[in-house]
Amino acid sequence: MVAGGAAVGAVARYVLTQVGRMYQNRLPWATFGINISGSFVIGLLAGLQLPQLLGLLLMTGFCGGYTTFSTYNTELVILLRDRQIVAALTYFFGSVVSGLIAVSLGLCLGNYL
């Protein structure tokens, strides 16, 4: 279950990353969008209180394969290495704050539904 969900999530991440690279400037918008939307989805799914197997498929599998903490950290280090301090700080704080807001909104919506 987990592997199947992860495979679909990874393919979705790859496709969105390729599309996002066409519009990327200083900030890695594709990774940002993927991680924030993934945060919303996992919050929503957690709020829905899914049966265990469906939770494994969607939350652990799909969301785990879709979101990418390691890519976020790598892109952040590259921004710092390239002395793009303002962009790095914007990416760091924007990702953390937006992720918290997204998962909170998803959780609230999931609890409501």
C-alpha positions, 0 to 999 in steps of 0.5 A: 500500500505504502509503496504504491502511494509513494510511487504515484506521489513521486511521479506527481512531484516529478511532473510538477517539478518539471513544469515549475522549472519553466517558471522558476527564478531565484526561488525554487517555486516548484518545491515550495508549491509541492511541499505546501500543497502536500502539507494541506493534503496531509492535514486534510487526510488526518482530519478525515480520520481515514481507515488505517489502510487508506491512511497508509496509502494516501498519507504515508505513501502518496504524501511521503512520495510527493513532498520532499524535505531533502530537496527543500534543504538542498535548495536552501543550502544552495541559495546560502552558498550562492550568497542569496541571503534574502532569497534563502531567508524568504524560502526558509520562513515562507516554507515553514510558515506556509506549511504550518498554515496549510496543514492547519487549514487542511486539518480544519477542513478535514475535521469539518467534513 
